[in-house]
Amino acid sequence: MKNFKVSDIVKPAVILLAICLVASFLLAMTNKVTAPRIEELAKQTELKTRQEVLPAASEFEEVSQGGVEYCIGKDAQGSAVGFVFITMTKGYGGDVKVMTGVTSEGKVAGIQILALNETAGLGMRAKEESFLRQFVDKVADIGVAKNNPGENEIQALTGATITSKAVTKAVNEALTLYETVKGGAYNG
C-alpha cells in the first residue's frame, strides 16, 4: 500500500476549487450581462401573449387589487374592453399556467398556455390551437366532456382528460377573478 502525503489530496482539491470558482464567476458574469435582455424578451412575450388572448385591446394597464394581479385591456380610446388573468392549477404532470383574456361581458376572448409539463403526444396537445379555440366565447363554469360537448363545455383531449380539466379549471378561475374585480376596474 502506497503512503499518501497531504499534498496528494490538497493539491487536486485546490485545483478543483479554483476551477469551480472560475466557472462560478464566469456564470455569474454571463447572467449579469444577459439578465436585462432576458427580462426585456419576457416582457415582450407577455405583451404579445396578452394581445393574443384579448385582441380587442391595444394597450394594457397592470393592476393589483385585493391581492389579485391582472391587466385591464383598453382600446385606442382608452376604454376598457376586457381583462387578462394568469392562473395556475395542477395537471397530470405538474403545474399548468394559463393566461386568459376575458371580455367586458364576461366571455373568454382567448387563452394561451404559459407553462405545461404533461405527457408528450397526449397532454401536451393542450397547446394546440384547435384545443385552445374551444374556450372562446365560453362563460363561467365551463365543463369538460369526453364526447359531444354542450354549449358551455369543451371536448377533452383523448387520453388527457386530467390535462383538459386542469386547463379548464384555470380558465374558470380566471372567470371567477373577473367577477371579483370587474366593478373595481371600471370604477377605480
C-alpha angles and dihedrals in degrees: 000000000000120000113238123218122211089243090061088066102030098050096056090041092053091047091049090047091051091050090050092049093049092046091048091048092050092048091049092050091048090051092049091051097044101036096084092049092047090050091049091050091048091053091048091049092048091050091049091049091049088053090051095052095042106028094169090068122086096183137020132218116204113224135185112196127165092344092309120116118203143134130250111218114217132191125230091278092054096252118141111252099171149313139268121215132181114211134173133206137166118269132182094279101029140292120001113204117194134184111209128191114207122191121228086257091060098254125131108257094185145317137220129192110235099178129016131159103176134137113299113249092015119045093017087067086078086086091062117111092232090061096042094050090062090075096057113114093007119134135209120320098029111189133210121231127189090205136015101003118216127230096284097032135090128219110253118235110257108257092005106077092137091055091046090052092047093053090045091050090052091050091047089051089054090051090050090051088050090057090049098050107027096095095047093048094056096039099039 
